[in-house]
Amino acid sequence: MNTLVIGVLAALTSAFAWAFSTILIRIGLHNKSPISANIFRLYVVSLMYIVIFALSGTFEVILSLSWKLMVVAFTSAQFGFVIGDYFYFNALKKMGVSRTVPVTSTYPLWAILWAFLFLGREIRLQVILGAILVVSAIVLVKRAEEKEDIDPKGFIFALLAPISWSVAIVMMDWLTRSMDVLALAGLRMMLAAIGVSFFLPKYADEVISINRKEALILTGAAIFGLLIGQYTFVYSVRTIGSQIAAPVSAINPIIASALAIVLLKEPPNRRILEGLVLAVIGVILISTA
């Protein structure tokens, strides 16, 4: 099996893991704020990585990293799992899965934009066409939101989430040149847990009040989304690069929306489905240019 096939399979695995995590998060947010849920799942996955690091001897790798790599890793973690996921969770709670994912699936568009601005990468006609499709998808979802009288803040949160994630992805792509996949995946989770602790004083009581059922649901979301999903995505980026890994993993909105329709009984209208298709086609065009 060649490198490309392995990398694509890893990206597909991350897509399926993220989609299932999305459904679990939606279920687990009924009685809890997005921040308290994020605190809980980041703490859980950090404890998992601590055990994995202890058994694999990865802590020695972490301690040998330069301060520059640590700073970039810390910043990437905050944009990816604290700031970006804060927007994402709020969008899920306000709009639902099938309305949120068409907008948040645009993260490869933003990642390529930052690469052009800061890394000097060339933008081809294919990228422009993909961008037009992505913008069209956002317009369709926005119109559906207005028609269905959905909280407008939800759309804003959904738009800010992929922008934040894209910053994290570009930084992570740079870090894969100097760090082991396991070390990078786990370190970002631990640093994100440190960052999200800023909110702990305000949400400590809510985190403590998480019951057994909620803990199981959010732990499942942490395992699928932050352990399996993130590790396989980092591995894919390291193996085939973000320009291929990002569009392949972008199919997770299709999976998540299908699961939402079946499991959560969210009936998307025609515009939302059209927006979802356009967004996915757009990010594939952009990321494969």
Buried (B, 14 or more C-beta within 10 A) or exposed (E): EEEEEBBBBBBBBBBBBBBBBBBBBBBBBEEBBBBBBBBBBBBBBBBBBBEBBEEBEBEEBBEEBEEEBEEBBBBBBBBBBBBBBBBBBBBBBBBBBBBBBBBBBBBBBBBBBBBEEEEEBEBEEBBEBBBEBBBBBBEBBBEBBEEEEBBEEBBBBBBBBBBBBBBBBBBBBBBBEEBBBBBBBBBBBBBBBBBBEEBEEEBEEBBEEBEEEBBEBBBBBBBBBBBBBBBBBBBBBBBBBBBBBBBBBBBBBBBBBBBBBEEBEBEBEEBBBBBBBBBBBBBBBBBBB
